[in-house]
């Protein structure tokens, strides 16, 4: 703070009472106080010079005005009594008061800016796309936690003999979504964060008369030991009778259950649409006992984007779902299922989209040709938003 100069012109002229009438106070002594009760002398100094004024007393000039002096540090209002008369307020000069106010406002703005630095809208957002540690910000009041688990991988298709049923691989389940809000006082200074990894797709079969490989489970996402979403099941490998769907994980919103392959070797089933969690992929196409190959099923969509097309026999490979915006916390769509083939290697299922989308199932094949691999599930995410 700095000393302000005063009194201002509006309070500088003073008078004394004599015989009930106001008289000039020229030459009289005025005592300056910091309080209206007149009990605490003001620490005033000369202006210019800055010399302490003894006894906080000044002499009124010939124009009945108080001399200019410097007010105590940080003060803009004082009180004066002329010749032991009534106590009246006096004020620092207007320009000085405005300059002081501007300085205090600037300081306050700087303090607010420092306190809210990195906290958009008075919130601190920490995004985890890999395992890490959440650190509680100073002044935290409530904490909002969003978790999406990893999507399950798709199963690969069966490779088998002509005249038999060869099923495509089932798709994995989409990652579940969890949402929790908690008082910051209930949390420690740090919390371990685990982000569920997407499950790997089942490997293509390169040996005759072999069932497909199951896809890996998508990992659950956890916020310490307080909140979690469970693992998303991987799609089953194609057999002579099935290509099982990946099992749905648990959360505030469950992940979409995987799509099962046709039990008779037909077209792969379409994946399930996601709501807040990841969508499931399409199942791989199978081959009937009459040696007719089937197309792959389309992947399930979610609110952040369209679905991926299933693969076409002898034609286009399955489409890939579009990833959601990085760090957005929006769940992704499921991968398309691969088509079967009796003339060449079967198509692989496509990968699930960020975050938590599941992989599509791979197509079945005739002996002598590799079956289609399952698509990989997408990793999950954890978003932690702190409010102050």
C-alpha atoms as one frame of an Amber mdcrd trajectory, in Angstrom:
protein
   0.000   0.000   0.000   1.025   3.684  -0.361   0.216   6.843   1.530  -2.438
   9.053  -0.063  -2.281  12.859   0.014  -5.099  14.983   1.437  -7.357  16.516
   2.451  -9.231  16.932  -0.841 -10.723  20.290  -1.782 -14.156  19.281  -0.540
 -13.024  18.675   3.021  -9.924  20.842   3.309 -11.678  24.075   4.380 -12.615
  24.086   8.088 -14.316  26.469  10.483 -14.777  27.020  14.189 -17.859  27.897
  16.182 -17.938  31.141  18.154 -21.090  32.535  19.722 -23.175  30.049  17.762
 -21.770  31.227  14.424 -19.204  29.685  12.076 -15.926  31.622  12.026 -12.712
  31.296  10.095 -10.271  28.881  11.677  -7.150  30.604  10.321  -4.162  30.126
  12.620  -5.894  27.569  14.835  -4.516  24.098  15.590  -6.302  21.013  14.208
  -5.735  17.500  15.558  -6.059  14.543  13.186  -7.409  11.133  14.237  -7.937
   7.766  12.564 -11.339   7.169  14.167 -14.514   9.195  14.439 -14.404   9.000
  18.223 -11.185  11.018  18.299  -9.280   8.569  20.475  -6.501   7.384  18.109
  -4.039   9.901  16.692  -3.302   9.497  12.985   0.187   8.696  11.736   0.491
  11.631   9.315   3.612  13.004   7.621   4.453  16.136   5.676   3.965  16.345
   1.917   6.425  16.602   0.390   9.180  15.400   2.675   7.542  12.594   4.584
   8.503  13.975   8.017   6.381  12.784  10.920   4.006  15.502  12.126   4.341
  15.789  15.882   1.214  15.120  17.884  -0.770  14.683  14.676  -1.452  18.435
  14.811  -1.443  20.879  11.915  -2.102  24.650  11.695  -4.957  26.011   9.608
  -3.714  28.505   6.971  -4.890  32.080   6.393  -7.590  30.855   3.993  -9.074
  28.640   6.741  -7.730  25.539   4.995  -5.894  22.541   6.368  -2.408  22.027
   4.906  -1.783  19.045   2.660  -0.172  16.029   4.306   0.212  12.327   3.715
  -2.422  10.041   5.242  -1.415   6.844   7.078  -0.541   3.886   4.871  -3.718
   2.413   3.335  -6.093   5.073   4.766  -8.289   7.326   2.631 -10.509   8.816
   5.396  -9.409  10.569   8.620 -11.086  12.761  11.236 -10.123  16.240  12.439
 -11.003  18.494  15.383 -10.210  22.224  15.158  -9.379  23.895  18.440 -10.900
  20.916  20.343 -14.183  21.452  18.552 -16.459  18.925  16.810 -14.830  15.989
  15.015 -15.460  15.936  11.268 -14.265  13.591   8.471 -11.667  14.563   5.886
 -10.764  12.616   2.733  -7.717  11.967   0.601  -7.618  13.666  -2.787  -9.985
  12.088  -5.346  -7.286  11.242  -7.897  -5.206   9.540  -5.218  -8.202   7.519
  -4.032  -8.983   6.388  -7.592  -5.361   5.422  -8.237  -5.336   3.403  -5.026
  -8.599   1.703  -5.953  -7.259   0.802  -9.395  -4.150  -0.704  -7.809  -6.258
  -2.794  -5.413  -8.547  -3.979  -8.217  -5.550  -4.998 -10.331  -4.101  -6.922
  -7.390  -7.426  -8.656  -6.785  -7.746  -9.609 -10.438  -4.231 -11.048 -10.389
  -5.054 -13.087  -7.296  -8.210 -14.469  -8.904  -6.339 -15.309 -12.092  -3.655
 -17.132 -10.102  -6.265 -19.059  -8.143  -8.115 -20.168 -11.280  -5.073 -20.813
 -13.472  -5.589 -24.083 -15.380  -9.161 -24.354 -14.102 -11.437 -23.661 -17.072
 -14.722 -22.291 -15.777 -13.453 -22.752 -12.219 -12.973 -26.462 -12.833  -9.848
 -28.587 -12.997  -9.967 -31.303 -15.663  -7.537 -34.225 -15.576  -7.739 -36.676
 -18.489  -6.261 -40.171 -18.305  -5.833 -42.325 -21.394  -3.267 -44.510 -19.631
  -2.706 -45.547 -16.042  -1.672 -42.677 -13.781  -2.259 -40.793 -10.545  -4.899
 -38.139  -9.917  -3.786 -35.276  -7.670  -6.446 -33.362  -5.767  -6.214 -29.611
  -6.470  -6.154 -27.140  -3.586  -9.603 -25.808  -2.732 -11.457 -28.746  -4.304
 -15.113 -29.053  -3.277 -16.632 -31.795  -5.435 -15.155 -34.284  -7.872 -16.962
 -35.740 -10.906 -15.492 -38.970 -12.289 -16.221 -40.496 -15.700 -14.892 -43.955
 -16.532 -15.119 -45.929 -19.765 -13.639 -49.417 -19.910 -11.740 -50.971 -22.769
 -13.729 -52.717 -25.505 -13.467 -56.464 -25.975 -11.576 -57.944 -28.917 -13.387
 -59.873 -31.655 -12.936 -63.617 -32.088 -11.376 -65.082 -35.249 -13.303 -67.335
 -37.643 -13.064 -71.112 -37.949 -10.950 -72.724 -40.687 -12.584 -75.970 -41.765
 -13.378 -78.528 -44.428 -15.862 -78.215 -47.276 -19.369 -79.463 -46.559 -19.221
 -78.472 -42.881 -20.509 -75.472 -40.980 -17.738 -72.971 -40.256 -18.816 -70.062
 -38.064 -17.329 -66.616 -38.011 -15.970 -65.089 -34.810 -18.248 -63.263 -32.385
 -17.581 -59.616 -31.618 -16.407 -58.288 -28.284 -18.604 -56.299 -25.928 -18.344
 -52.517 -25.731 -16.711 -50.923 -22.694 -19.080 -49.897 -19.904 -19.463 -46.293
 -18.736 -19.414 -45.245 -15.069 -20.230 -41.782 -13.678 -19.780 -40.809 -10.041
 -19.711 -37.556  -8.066 -18.171 -37.340  -4.615 -17.242 -34.693  -2.061 -13.558
 -33.892  -2.407 -13.175 -34.196   1.362 -13.763 -37.931   1.011 -10.710 -38.357
  -1.218  -7.046 -38.450  -0.370  -4.498 -36.112  -1.881  -3.819 -38.624  -4.670
  -5.771 -41.498  -6.199  -4.471 -44.242  -8.476  -6.216 -44.308 -11.859  -6.418
 -47.436 -13.995  -7.506 -47.131 -17.620  -8.882 -50.306 -19.170  -6.974 -51.457
 -22.242  -8.808 -52.742 -25.286  -8.821 -56.500 -25.754  -6.752 -58.000 -28.566
  -8.536 -59.649 -31.477  -8.277 -63.417 -31.830  -5.526 -64.534 -34.192  -6.325
 -65.842 -37.672  -6.253 -69.615 -38.014  -3.477 -70.923 -40.246  -4.019 -74.641
 -39.620  -6.784 -76.720 -41.218  -9.778 -77.833 -39.172  -9.157 -75.380 -36.363
 -11.675 -73.382 -34.339 -11.158 -69.676 -34.180  -9.422 -67.977 -31.246 -11.367
 -65.951 -28.722 -10.767 -62.238 -28.468  -9.250 -60.781 -25.322 -11.386 -59.070
 -22.683 -11.355 -55.300 -22.502  -9.944 -54.113 -19.201 -12.039 -52.420 -16.544
 -11.302 -48.792 -15.629 -10.892 -47.861 -11.958 -10.612 -44.762  -9.781  -8.691
 -46.090  -6.811 -10.763 -48.646  -4.940 -13.850 -46.431  -4.916 -15.311 -46.674
  -8.413 -14.899 -49.015 -11.358 -16.428 -50.465 -14.483 -15.877 -54.153 -15.126
 -14.119 -55.933 -17.969 -15.841 -56.287 -21.350 -15.913 -59.833 -22.664 -14.025
 -60.773 -25.809 -15.874 -62.409 -28.683 -15.710 -66.178 -28.975 -13.765 -67.873
 -31.744 -15.809 -69.467 -34.526 -16.549 -73.177 -34.203 -18.717 -75.630 -36.114
 -21.747 -74.424 -34.172 -21.207 -70.882 -32.926 -19.110 -67.772 -32.542 -20.140
 -66.552 -29.103 -20.869 -62.916 -28.297 -18.656 -61.080 -25.814 -20.338 -60.646
 -22.427 -21.541 -57.203 -21.392 -19.596 -55.388 -18.614 -21.162 -53.567 -15.661
 -21.166 -49.836 -14.944 -23.567 -46.922 -14.557 -24.403 -47.791 -18.159 -23.531
 -51.331 -19.223 -21.434 -51.861 -22.301 -23.182 -53.218 -25.376 -23.192 -57.010
 -25.551 -21.201 -58.473 -28.417 -22.757 -59.850 -31.601 -22.838 -63.628 -32.031
 -21.977 -65.348 -35.279 -24.597 -67.357 -37.166 -24.773 -70.927 -35.867 -25.383
 -72.215 -39.375 -22.529 -70.375 -41.016 -24.585 -67.474 -42.363 -24.183 -63.706
 -42.306 -22.691 -62.220 -39.120 -25.019 -60.456 -36.704 -24.991 -56.668 -36.440
 -23.364 -55.068 -33.387 -25.394 -53.376 -30.678 -25.655 -49.586 -30.561 -23.886
 -47.917 -27.640 -25.679 -45.497 -25.346 -23.054 -43.946 -23.079 -20.670 -46.892
 -23.175 -18.876 -48.379 -26.159 -20.802 -50.078 -28.966 -20.166 -53.674 -29.945
 -18.769 -54.799 -33.283 -20.375 -56.975 -35.928 -19.870 -60.726 -35.989 -17.787
 -62.391 -38.674 -19.458 -64.105 -41.610 -19.598 -67.899 -41.615 -19.755 -70.638
 -44.273 -22.752 -72.931 -44.507 -22.578 -76.704 -44.989 -23.466 -75.972 -48.620
 -20.210 -73.978 -48.836 -21.907 -70.580 -49.156 -19.830 -67.824 -47.484 -21.560
 -64.991 -45.629 -20.918 -61.291 -45.207 -19.762 -59.800 -41.941 -22.165 -57.893
 -39.682 -22.023 -54.112 -39.357 -20.604 -52.642 -36.155 -22.875 -50.890 -33.690
 -22.916 -47.097 -33.688 -22.989 -44.721 -30.764 -24.079 -41.125 -30.251 -20.696
 -39.741 -31.370 -20.610 -41.237 -34.859 -21.974 -43.689 -37.430 -21.465 -47.423
 -37.571 -18.905 -49.395 -39.527 -20.113 -51.511 -42.454 -19.583 -55.248 -42.414
 -17.266 -56.891 -44.943 -18.601 -58.146 -48.279 -17.768 -61.607 -49.667 -15.235
 -61.130 -52.456 -15.551 -57.354 -52.073 -14.957 -54.500 -49.655 -13.347 -55.130
 -46.311 -15.281 -54.098 -43.207 -15.349 -50.388 -42.517 -13.639 -48.747 -39.569
 -15.718 -46.678 -37.140 -14.651 -43.058 -36.648 -12.780 -42.253 -33.456 -14.380
 -39.760 -31.111 -12.480 -36.569 -30.282  -9.372 -37.216 -28.213  -9.930 -36.522
 -24.528 -13.674 -36.004 -25.000 -14.864 -38.913 -22.873 -17.288 -39.942 -25.623
 -17.528 -43.680 -26.298 -16.730 -45.144 -29.705 -18.466 -47.439 -32.181 -17.823
 -51.119 -32.811 -15.752 -52.536 -35.645 -17.308 -54.249 -38.659 -17.264 -58.037
 -38.967 -15.116 -59.649 -41.634 -16.650 -61.628 -44.505 -16.027 -65.364 -44.971
 -14.265 -66.852 -47.990 -13.857 -70.211 -49.748 -11.489 -68.888 -52.408  -8.908
 -66.916 -50.401  -8.129 -65.786 -46.895 -11.195 -64.542 -45.023 -11.468 -60.929
 -43.965 -10.399 -59.728 -40.518 -12.813 -57.794 -38.335 -12.027 -54.099 -37.970
 -10.944 -52.447 -34.743 -13.288 -50.658 -32.370 -13.221 -46.866 -32.147 -11.984
 -44.678 -29.309 -13.145 -44.954 -26.492 -14.280 -48.466 -25.535 -15.606 -49.628
 -28.923 -15.277 -53.391 -29.441 -13.561 -55.270 -32.241 -15.514 -57.033 -34.987
 -15.358 -60.793 -35.490 -13.266 -62.375 -38.218 -14.700 -64.375 -41.123 -14.534
 -68.170 -41.520 -12.494 -69.878 -44.236 -12.134 -73.093 -46.168  -9.180 -75.333
 -45.396  -6.127 -74.102 -47.254  -6.982 -70.448 -46.558  -6.450 -68.473 -43.374
  -9.518 -67.455 -41.415 -10.070 -63.797 -40.555  -8.603 -62.389 -37.353 -10.769
 -60.541 -34.870 -10.519 -56.774 -34.556  -9.006 -55.151 -31.477 -11.116 -53.394
 -28.881 -10.358 -49.729 -28.183  -8.850 -48.511 -24.935 -10.984 -46.772 -22.341
 -10.581 -43.392 -20.662 -10.965 -41.781 -17.240 -11.956 -38.106 -16.878 -11.787
 -36.427 -13.471 -13.374 -32.966 -13.163 -12.890 -31.028  -9.931 -15.158 -28.089
  -8.968 -14.225 -25.340  -6.548
